[in-house]
């Protein structure tokens, strides 16, 4: 019984630690044209394509996961976004045609514009939007990415 309790405590600690990871929240960038945004967008999109909830949650600010209820809502929201994203990204014909930083964003926003094709005549415009925080770091706007 004691070993089961230790194992359960370890699992709870590890899952809490995974969701406590905020390595993708308030990350530094020199300005809204920093190539780091493309890297972070690629990481976010790969996590959506793989439905990697731990990585997706690392993009979510702490105040959206303070309570178990908030954490569950965030996970449900991210899972739904990942499922929609997977519909076209998992196509064998999916291909990114272009990926670039927008030069038309306000200085407190950064936008990665992606144009892709997933079929003979099926095109999609996609990307990621980031916002400069009051802590002088950047966060992804999950609803727009």
C-alpha positions as CSV (number, residue, x, y, z in Angstrom):
1,X,0.0,0.0,0.0
2,X,2.8,2.4,0.9
3,X,4.5,1.8,-2.5
4,X,1.3,2.4,-4.3
5,X,0.9,5.7,-2.5
6,X,4.5,6.7,-3.4
7,X,3.8,5.8,-7.0
8,X,0.6,7.8,-7.1
9,X,2.3,10.8,-5.4
10,X,5.0,10.6,-8.1
11,X,2.5,10.6,-10.9
12,X,0.6,13.5,-9.5
13,X,3.9,15.5,-9.0
14,X,5.1,14.7,-12.5
15,X,1.8,15.7,-14.1
16,X,1.7,18.9,-12.1
17,X,5.3,19.7,-12.9
18,X,4.6,19.2,-16.6
19,X,1.7,21.6,-16.6
20,X,3.6,24.0,-14.4
21,X,6.2,24.4,-17.2
22,X,5.8,27.8,-18.6
23,X,9.0,27.9,-20.8
24,X,6.9,29.3,-23.6
25,X,5.4,32.1,-21.6
26,X,7.1,35.5,-21.3
27,X,10.0,34.4,-23.4
28,X,12.4,37.2,-24.5
29,X,12.6,38.6,-28.0
30,X,14.4,41.7,-29.2
31,X,11.4,43.0,-31.2
32,X,8.4,41.7,-33.2
33,X,10.7,40.7,-36.0
34,X,12.8,38.3,-34.0
35,X,13.2,34.9,-35.8
36,X,12.4,33.3,-32.4
37,X,8.7,33.8,-33.2
38,X,9.0,31.4,-36.1
39,X,10.7,28.8,-33.9
40,X,8.0,29.2,-31.2
41,X,5.2,29.0,-33.8
42,X,6.7,25.8,-35.3
43,X,6.9,24.3,-31.8
44,X,3.3,25.2,-31.0
45,X,2.0,23.9,-34.4
46,X,4.0,20.6,-34.0
47,X,2.5,20.2,-30.5
48,X,-1.0,20.7,-32.0
49,X,-0.3,18.3,-34.8
50,X,1.0,15.7,-32.3
51,X,-1.7,16.6,-29.8
52,X,1.1,17.0,-27.3
53,X,-0.9,18.5,-24.4
54,X,2.2,19.0,-22.1
55,X,3.9,21.2,-24.7
56,X,0.7,23.0,-25.5
57,X,0.2,23.8,-21.8
58,X,3.7,25.2,-21.7
59,X,2.4,28.1,-23.8
60,X,-0.5,28.8,-21.4
61,X,0.1,31.5,-18.7
62,X,-0.2,30.4,-15.1
63,X,-3.4,32.3,-14.4
64,X,-5.3,30.0,-16.8
65,X,-4.2,26.9,-14.9
66,X,-4.4,28.1,-11.2
67,X,-7.2,25.7,-10.3
68,X,-8.0,22.1,-11.4
69,X,-11.1,23.4,-13.1
70,X,-9.2,26.0,-15.1
71,X,-6.6,23.5,-16.0
72,X,-9.3,21.1,-17.3
73,X,-10.9,23.8,-19.4
74,X,-7.5,24.8,-20.9
75,X,-6.7,21.1,-21.7
76,X,-10.2,20.6,-23.3
77,X,-9.8,23.8,-25.3
78,X,-6.3,22.9,-26.5
79,X,-7.4,19.3,-27.4
80,X,-10.3,20.7,-29.5
81,X,-7.9,23.1,-31.3
82,X,-5.5,20.2,-31.9
83,X,-8.2,18.0,-33.4
84,X,-9.3,20.7,-35.8
85,X,-5.7,21.4,-36.8
86,X,-5.0,17.7,-37.3
87,X,-7.8,17.4,-40.0
88,X,-5.7,19.1,-42.6
89,X,-2.1,18.8,-41.3
90,X,-2.2,15.0,-41.2
91,X,-3.1,14.9,-44.9
92,X,-0.2,13.2,-46.9
93,X,-0.5,16.1,-49.3
94,X,0.0,18.8,-46.7
95,X,2.8,21.2,-47.5
96,X,3.8,24.5,-46.1
97,X,4.3,26.9,-49.0
98,X,5.6,29.9,-47.1
99,X,6.3,31.0,-43.6
100,X,7.3,34.6,-42.6
101,X,7.0,37.2,-40.0
102,X,4.4,39.9,-40.7
103,X,5.9,43.4,-41.1
104,X,2.5,45.0,-40.7
105,X,2.0,44.1,-37.0
106,X,2.0,46.8,-34.2
107,X,5.2,46.8,-32.2
108,X,3.6,45.0,-29.3
109,X,2.4,42.1,-31.5
110,X,4.3,39.6,-33.6
111,X,2.6,37.5,-36.3
112,X,3.9,34.5,-38.2
113,X,2.0,34.1,-41.4
114,X,1.9,30.6,-42.9
115,X,0.4,29.6,-46.3
116,X,-0.1,25.9,-46.9
117,X,-1.7,23.5,-49.3
118,X,-3.3,20.2,-48.5
119,X,-4.6,18.8,-51.7
120,X,-4.7,19.9,-55.3
121,X,-6.7,23.1,-54.8
122,X,-7.0,23.3,-51.0
123,X,-5.1,26.2,-49.5
124,X,-5.0,27.4,-46.0
125,X,-3.7,30.5,-44.3
126,X,-2.5,29.8,-40.8
127,X,0.0,31.1,-38.3
128,X,0.6,32.3,-34.8
129,X,0.1,35.6,-33.1
130,X,2.2,36.7,-30.1
131,X,1.7,39.6,-27.7
132,X,4.2,41.6,-25.6
133,X,3.3,41.2,-21.9
134,X,3.7,43.7,-19.1
135,X,6.6,41.5,-17.8
136,X,8.5,42.4,-21.0
137,X,8.2,38.9,-22.4
138,X,6.1,37.5,-25.2
139,X,3.2,35.0,-25.1
140,X,1.3,33.3,-27.8
141,X,-2.4,34.2,-28.2
142,X,-3.6,30.6,-28.3
143,X,-7.1,31.5,-29.7
144,X,-5.4,33.1,-32.7
145,X,-2.8,30.5,-33.3
